[in-house]
Amino acid sequence: MPLKNKILELQKRRELVQQGGGEKAIEKQIAMGKLTARERITSIVDKDSFNEYDLFVEHDARDFDMDKVTLAGDGVITGTGTIYGQPIGIYAQDFTVAGGSLGSMHARKITKIMDHTLKLKMPLIGINDSGGARIQEGVNSLAGYGEIFFRNTLASGVIPQISVILGPCAGGAVYSPALTDFVFVVDKISKMFITGPEVIKSVLGEEISQEDLGGAKVHSAITGNAHFYAESEQECFEQITRLLSFIPWNNIKKATKIEPKLPNTKLKIDKIIPEDAKQPYDVRDVVKCLVDNSDFFEVQEYWAANAVIGFGRIGGETVGFVCNQPLVLAGVLDCDSSDKIARFIRYCDAFNIPIITLVDLPGYLPGVDQEHAGVIRHGAKILYSYSEATVPKVTLILRKAYGGGYIAMGSRHLRADFVFAWPTAEIAVMGPEGAANIIFRKEILAAEDPEKMRKQKVQEYKEKFANPYVAASKGYIDAVIEPHETRSRVIHALEVSTYKDAGMPRKKHGLPPF
Amino acid sequence: MTMQTKNSNGDEKPKFQSFTVDETTYQTLLTPAFEKRKVWQKPDEKKILSSLPGTAVKINVHKGDKVKVGQPILVFESMKMMNTVTAYQDGVIKEIFIKPGDKFSKNYLIFEFE
């Protein structure tokens, strides 16, 4: 065969596989409002940077007449590319090929790119759009999932792992995203559940749509399984690249420091906290006054909104923010917000991102449901992750820091490097009303006018303890500062923490209260 | 998707509600999960609730029967298995709320003791 023909043959073979499941299947994909797997990859990576591998991989199933079926690329596209000129690994399941179902060769393509990605210390982006296990391949399909989960775990905390749910992701398949760092979902496209509506109906007789059971909104606002919610695939891709602009490429590197910029918000940091200590405010307004360009990238915005987490830059350096949100449930900690905070702290710690904690909480959410849901072990996760984190930790007490909440939220006692407080800070064992009722119970009961006495005692307690100066007198906080001094104080704290070297005792691994 | 919290500096005034922790009442937004909380009630030991969703297959007792602890009273299919429910107290069956073939959800009232 002449050389020219050999090249023609290659071109023909390539073209055939690149058509995926063929025109009809692609039309269907588009009709569902979805992009094709190939379009998704090229929309995420730098222009013309995608290099594909294993294009000619074919499945090896023989049962159920599968030997007569060819599946283009076995239903998944894998390769490397760049984002911001930096290397990444990526795969996208192709729903047009046998519903993106996962067989053993499909899984082997994914695990191969995962192995590359881990070895080359670059982020991995996995685009999920699959009907699930390829039933014809039986246990080989299950083996494939297992091999993926194992690698997700190996890579956890070494390279950033990003899961993008752009179609169904059901049954065992959901556990790969669950093991990764960040899950992106798109309205009306993403669907995640362990058992689908059909199974639920057959067992329970309950009828529920896929959307109501495990749609993008459900996972963004109710379950907390998703971290980023978008209205369209394009918006989702922008969120992915935005996330990658903040985080380092692996656990050995620090995030790239960029030119510092001043905050550019019209908000006045001295005027955010209301005069009346019982009135709410949006803690994100404080964050906007602190970060470069007032650019704050919130994570899990819609779930457990009584806590706010996310990334920003201060003086050009990426930091992770952990904040109580007085706007929602007065900023209390509960089971969900504890999980949200603890996991984010561990993310920042794994990837060398300093943690800035903004404290304003009345304590833990009271209630039988919380106690029975295990708020003790959930809340303990915060203590564990702050104590364990060895990245620079800077804590700022804005207003209330009462009781267990004071200890949990990045206190000096859990080895915060620098703890600052605003003059509005109230650091006490509990709120003035509760404390006065206990300490002065006898005086209040014995008084001629108990209510008047109670008010007087509450006021006394407030004046004496609802301030930052008792804690400051013990050195538990390092400085009481004016709000407008905060940014420069934090920048300095981060600068002097450059060579921080803190460790933990040798151990195989700790036992956080999962 | 928008959240109520988005309105903090917007045109619409968010509706703050009272929320008490440690005897102090704060003004804040409540979450749907918080608003849907159910008031806890002490479980009634006379009432047997299903521990799993499933389908009733065989009911071994009748209304008015005397049963002893450990006596099988119901077989139901759930999670691809046949499961047996045994009485966890001595007593008399006051009411049976299911019949063979019925599907029930978790925590469904299936028997009541006198």
HADDOCK unambig.tbl for C-alpha pairs under 7 A between the chains (distance, minus, plus):
assign (segid A and resid 203 and name CA) (segid B and resid 53 and name CA) 6.92 0.50 0.50
assign (segid A and resid 203 and name CA) (segid B and resid 54 and name CA) 5.98 0.50 0.50
assign (segid A and resid 204 and name CA) (segid B and resid 53 and name CA) 6.12 0.50 0.50
assign (segid A and resid 204 and name CA) (segid B and resid 54 and name CA) 6.52 0.50 0.50
assign (segid A and resid 204 and name CA) (segid B and resid 103 and name CA) 6.22 0.50 0.50
assign (segid A and resid 204 and name CA) (segid B and resid 104 and name CA) 6.20 0.50 0.50
assign (segid A and resid 204 and name CA) (segid B and resid 105 and name CA) 5.68 0.50 0.50
assign (segid A and resid 205 and name CA) (segid B and resid 103 and name CA) 6.87 0.50 0.50
assign (segid A and resid 278 and name CA) (segid B and resid 25 and name CA) 6.91 0.50 0.50
assign (segid A and resid 278 and name CA) (segid B and resid 26 and name CA) 4.62 0.50 0.50
assign (segid A and resid 278 and name CA) (segid B and resid 27 and name CA) 6.05 0.50 0.50
assign (segid A and resid 279 and name CA) (segid B and resid 26 and name CA) 6.28 0.50 0.50
assign (segid A and resid 279 and name CA) (segid B and resid 27 and name CA) 5.23 0.50 0.50
assign (segid A and resid 280 and name CA) (segid B and resid 27 and name CA) 6.05 0.50 0.50
assign (segid A and resid 280 and name CA) (segid B and resid 28 and name CA) 5.70 0.50 0.50
assign (segid A and resid 282 and name CA) (segid B and resid 8 and name CA) 6.30 0.50 0.50
assign (segid A and resid 302 and name CA) (segid B and resid 3 and name CA) 6.85 0.50 0.50
assign (segid A and resid 326 and name CA) (segid B and resid 28 and name CA) 6.84 0.50 0.50
assign (segid A and resid 327 and name CA) (segid B and resid 28 and name CA) 5.24 0.50 0.50
assign (segid A and resid 327 and name CA) (segid B and resid 29 and name CA) 5.91 0.50 0.50
assign (segid A and resid 328 and name CA) (segid B and resid 28 and name CA) 5.53 0.50 0.50
assign (segid A and resid 328 and name CA) (segid B and resid 29 and name CA) 4.65 0.50 0.50
assign (segid A and resid 328 and name CA) (segid B and resid 30 and name CA) 5.96 0.50 0.50
assign (segid A and resid 329 and name CA) (segid B and resid 19 and name CA) 6.95 0.50 0.50
assign (segid A and resid 329 and name CA) (segid B and resid 28 and name CA) 5.70 0.50 0.50
assign (segid A and resid 329 and name CA) (segid B and resid 29 and name CA) 5.82 0.50 0.50
assign (segid A and resid 329 and name CA) (segid B and resid 30 and name CA) 5.43 0.50 0.50
assign (segid A and resid 330 and name CA) (segid B and resid 26 and name CA) 6.39 0.50 0.50
assign (segid A and resid 330 and name CA) (segid B and resid 28 and name CA) 5.41 0.50 0.50
assign (segid A and resid 362 and name CA) (segid B and resid 21 and name CA) 6.60 0.50 0.50
assign (segid A and resid 368 and name CA) (segid B and resid 40 and name CA) 6.51 0.50 0.50
assign (segid A and resid 431 and name CA) (segid B and resid 22 and name CA) 6.30 0.50 0.50
assign (segid A and resid 431 and name CA) (segid B and resid 24 and name CA) 6.93 0.50 0.50
assign (segid A and resid 433 and name CA) (segid B and resid 23 and name CA) 5.89 0.50 0.50
assign (segid A and resid 433 and name CA) (segid B and resid 24 and name CA) 6.18 0.50 0.50
assign (segid A and resid 434 and name CA) (segid B and resid 22 and name CA) 5.40 0.50 0.50
assign (segid A and resid 434 and name CA) (segid B and resid 23 and name CA) 5.57 0.50 0.50
